[in-house]
C-alpha cells in the first residue's frame, strides 16, 4: 500500500574617424569641428535608457529567478522584453519581503511603493512621475503602454505578499489560494501579453500557477529562518502529529515529516497534471509561456525519488539538465 501511496496517481495528490584636434586647439575651433551626429537626440537618449532597462530586468531575473530566466529566453522575440519586465517586477516585489531580518514596517512600506507604482505605470506619458528613474518600472510602463494588461493581476502580486512571514497556512486550500494570487496572476499577465483571450487557457494557467507556487514554497523550507512559518498547512501537520520545528530540521528518518511533505507535494502534482490535461486546448504561443512547468515537474520527481526529504542534495541544488529539457520541450511545443 505504501508503494501505491508513493506514486503520483493519488488524486490529492524563473570608431569612425572624426579628425584629431591637437591640444592647442581653442574652444571655438573645437566647437566648429565637432560633428553634429555626436550630439545625442532625445530619442537616442531614451532608446539608450530603454536598452539599459531591458538589460537590468534580464539581470534581475537571471540572478534571483534563474529557472524562469531560462524559460523566458525561449519565448518568441516579440514577447521576451515584456515578459522579462513582468518577471523583474515580480522579483522586486518578492525581494521586498524576503530575508530573515527585514522589519515588518519596512516590508510594508516597500510593498506600498510597488503598489502605488502600478497606478503610475498606467498614467499618461504627460504625467510627471518617478517611473522613468526606476528601470523596472520604466520597462513595466513600456509593457503596459503597448499591451492591454489587467491591473488587478499586478496588484495581486503585491497584496499577496502582505501576508506576514510567520503566519502559517491553515489548510491546503489556503495554500492554493496564495499560490494562485502570486504565481497564477503572473502567468495570466504573461498570457495577456501574447494577446490570447481564452477561458480554458486561464483555467490551465490557474492550475499551473498553483503547482508552481506550492513547489516553490516547498523548495524554500530548507532556507527558512526560525521566525518564518513553513508552507505545510496546519491541518496537515495536525493530521500527522508533526510540528513546524520538525519540518525545518528535516531529519531523513522522520516519517511523519515525510508524510506531510508527500501530501503537500501531491497537491502540487495534481494541479500540474490538470494543467497538462488542457494542453491541446492551449494555443501554441502560450505553451512556451507555460514552460516553467518543466522545472516544477523535475523538482517534484527528484523530491519523490528522495523520499520527500527536502534537504536531499538532489532537491536543493540546480537542475543541470533543465536547460536541455526546456529546449527540447520548446521544440515539441509542450509543457
C-alpha positions, 0 to 999 in steps of 0.5 A: 500500500505504501508503494501505491501511496508513493506514486503520483496517481493519488488524486490529492495528490524563473570608431569612425574617424572624426579628425584629431584636434591637437591640444592647442586647439581653442574652444571655438575651433573645437566647437566648429569641428565637432560633428553634429551626429555626436550630439545625442537626440532625445530619442537616442537618449531614451532608446539608450535608457530603454536598452539599459532597462531591458538589460537590468530586468534580464539581470534581475531575473537571471540572478534571483529567478534563474529557472524562469530566466531560462524559460523566458529566453525561449519565448518568441522575440516579440514577447521576451522584453515584456515578459522579462519586465513582468518577471523583474517586477515580480522579483522586486516585489518578492525581494521586498519581503524576503530575508530573515531580518527585514522589519515588518514596517519596512516590508510594508512600506516597500510593498506600498511603493510597488503598489502605488507604482502600478497606478503610475505605470498606467498614467499618461506619458504627460504625467510627471512621475518617478517611473522613468528613474526606476528601470523596472518600472520604466520597462513595466510602463513600456509593457503596459503602454503597448499591451492591454494588461489587467491591473488587478493581476499586478496588484495581486502580486503585491497584496499577496505578499502582505501576508506576514512571514510567520503566519502559517497556512491553515489548510491546503486550500489556503495554500492554493489560494496564495499560490494562485494570487502570486504565481497564477496572476503572473502567468495570466499577465504573461498570457495577456501579453501574447494577446490570447483571450481564452477561458480554458487557457486561464483555467490551465494557467490557474492550475499551473500557477498553483503547482508552481507556487506550492513547489516553490514554497516547498523548495524554500523550507530548507532556507527558512529562518526560525521566525518564518512559518513553513508552507505545510498547512496546519491541518496537515501537520495536525493530521500527522502529529508533526510540528513546524520545528520538525519540518525545518530540521528535516531529519531523513528518518522522520516519517511523519515529516515525510508524510506531510511533505508527500501530501503537500507535494501531491497537491502540487502534482495534481494541479500540474497534471490538470494543467497538462490535461488542457494542453491541446486546448492551449494555443501554441504561443502560450505553451512556451509561456507555460514552460516553467512547468518543466522545472516544477515537474523535475523538482517534484520527481527528484523530491519523490525519488528522495523520499520527500526529504527536502534537504536531499542534495538532489532537491536543493541544488540546480537542475543541470539538465533543465536547460536541455529539457526546456529546449527540447520541450520548446521544440515539441511545443509542450509543457 
